[in-house]
Amino acid sequence: MAGNLVQVSRATSTGSSASLKVTGIDSSNAYIILYSVKPVDNDKDLYVRVTTSGTADSDSEYDLTGVFMRADTSFSTSDGHNNDKWYLISAMENDTAKWSNAELWLFQ
């Protein structure tokens, strides 16, 4: 239905998986990806790539701009252009009170 959000796919990890694949993103529509992450180990980076025919696309075509709402200080901003992935978090801790939650907008 035009104008409504439709859930295309859902992926959940309950363990220490190093990757998680969300499928069904296969057209030039705009997509919203929601995530909530707490790593099992300290100092873990979180990044995202899209796939082409099931294989991670590592071309240098990833652009990112964002505002990070932080509980420990004021917000921070970030941007990057022509990278081989989207870096979302660098050296994240696994403290029980620290989670990363985000809403990503994906456009082709």
C-alpha positions, 0 to 999 in steps of 0.5 A: 500500500502506497505511503505505508511502511511494510516490514520486508525482513527481520534478522535476530542474533541471540549469540555472538554472531560476527555478521547478520544478513537482512534480505529482501532489499532489492529495489530502488525504494527507500528502506529503514533499518533499525538495530539495537546492539550490545557486543559480547566482547569489548572494543568491537567495531560495528559496520554495515555493508549491502550485498549484491547477489548475496555477496557483500559489496566492498566497492568504495561507494558508501557515504554516511552522515549522522548525529549520535545522541549520547547519554554520557555527553552531548551529541556528536556528528560524523560523516564519511564519503567513498568508503568500502563500508559504513562505520557505525561504531568504533571500539564499542564496549560491552558494558551492561548499560551501553547499547547502540540503537539506530535508525538507518535510511538506505537509498540506492 
